[in-house]
C-alpha cells in the first residue's frame, strides 16, 4: 500500500477461526501472551520511509510484527526477527513497543485481516481485525518535509512551466 510518499508492504498468513475461540485467556491467541500476529512465519511489515505508529517513531525498514492481545488494549511490537518462525520471538530484538486500544466488532470476522483504511497523503489507519476484535493503529507520515524542498526547487527552476496550481493545492491541503 502506498500512503503519501511511503510504500508499506505487509506479508502475513491469514488463519481462520474454524469454530475456535481466538482472543481470551485460553484461546488461539491468548490474552497476555506474545502472538506472531498471523499464522506460520511472523508477520513482516516494511516501511520505505520513517513513520509514526500511534505517535511512536518507527525508522524505515522491515520488521517482524508481534502483538500481546488484551481485553481492552494490545501491546504492539516491532522486532528485528524478520524471516524467523513465529515461535522464535526474542524480546531482545524488539525495536518498538506501544499500546493500542482493542475495540469490539458487532459481527465476527472469520479470517484474520490486516487492512488499511482512511488513507490520506500523510496518514492512514492500519487495522488488525479478527473474531470480534479490531485494533486500529494510527499511521502518520511526514510528507511535508519531503515535498516542500521539491516544490521549492520546481518553483525556482528556470522556465515557464512551473507547478503553481499543484504547489498551491499542496500548501492549502497541508496548512
N, C-alpha and C positions, 0 to 999 in steps of 0.2 A: 504494500500500500504506500502510495506517495502522499505525504501530508506536507504542504508547503514545498520546501526545497529538500525535504528529508525522505529518503526511501527507508521503509521499515519492512523487514521480512520476518515472518514467524513460521517456523517449521515444527509441527506437532502432530501427534497421533490423537485420534478422537474416540475415546472409549464411549460406550453406550451404557445406559442404566440396566437394561435387560432384567427389570424387576428387582434389582438390588437397591438397598439404601446407600446413599453416597456420602452426604455430609452429616454426620452425627458422631457420637462417641465411639461407635464400633462399625462405622460404615466403610466403604471402599476408600474414601479419603477422610480418615478420622480427624475430628477436632483436636487441635494441639500438636499434631504430628506433621513433619515435613512431607509434602506431596510433590511429585515431579510435574504436576500440572498438565496432565495428559496421560498417555499410556506409553509403554515401551521406553524409548530413549527420552531423556529430559527434553522438554520444550526448548527450542533455540529461538532467541529473538535478537535481531540485528538492527542497529540504527546507523545510518550513514553520516549523521551529524550529531552533535550533543543535543540532548533533550532534557526535559524535566518530566518526571512521573510523580504525580501527587506532590508537587513542589520540591521533589528530590532530584538534584542534578545527576544525570547519567551521561558518561562520556560516549562518544561514538564507538561502536564496536559490537561484537557478538557476545551474548551471554546465555547461560542456561537459566531458565525461569523456573523457580520453585516457589511454593506457597505453603503457608501454615494456615489451614482453614480454621475458622472460629464461628460461633453462632452469629455474632453481630459485627465482627471485624476479622480481617485476614492480615497476615504478615506476608508481604510480597518480597521475594528475594531474587536478586540478580547475582549470578555466580559465575566464576571463571570456568566451571566444569563443562564447557560445550563439548559435545560428542561422547560424553560418558553415558553409561546406562543410567536410567532414572533412579536406580537404587544405590548409585555410587556418590551420593551427595556428601560433600566435605565442607563443613561450616567455615573452615579456614580460607576457603576460596571465595567467600562472599564478598561482593563488591559494594552492593547496596541492599539495605533493608528498610522498609517503611510499612506503615499501616494503611489499610483501605477498608472502607465500610462494606459489609455484605448486606445485600437487600433481598427481601423475599419477592418471588415472582408468583403471579396468580395461577399460572399453569406450568406443569413440568416440562422441561427441555430434555428429551431422551438422550441426545448425543452431545458431549462436551463441545463447546464452541468458543473460539476467541474471535471477536469481531471488532471492527472499527465503526464508530457512529459519530454524528455531529462533526464531520470533517470540515475544517476551515483552513485558511492559509497558515495559521500559526497555532492550531490546536486540534484536538480530536479527543474522543472518549474511546478507550480500549476496554472492552467488556470481556470478562471471564464469565461464562454462562453454563450452568449445568444443574440438573434436577430442579429445585425450586429456588435457586440462588443466582444472583447476578452481582458481580464485583466490578464496579466501574473504576477505571484508572484514568485520571486526567492527564493527558499528554499535551505538553506545551513546547513550542519551538520558537527560537529567536530568529524569525525571518527578517525582521527589520535591519538588524546589524549586518546581515549578509547582503541584503538587497540595496541598502542606502548607498554604499560605495559604488555599486554597479550603476545605479541611477545617476549619481554624481558624474561618473566617468562618461556615461552616454550623453548627458546634458552638456558637458564641457567639450565634447569631441567636435572636431571641425565638420562642417557640412550642414545642409539644410534639413536633413531628416532626423529630427530629434523626437523622442517618445514623450511629448508633452502630455498627451491625454493619459497614457499608461502611468506616467510618473504622478500626475495629479490624482488619479484614482487610487494608486497605492498609498499616497500621503493621506488622502481622505479616509480610506478604509482602515488605516492603521494609526490614526490620530496624529 
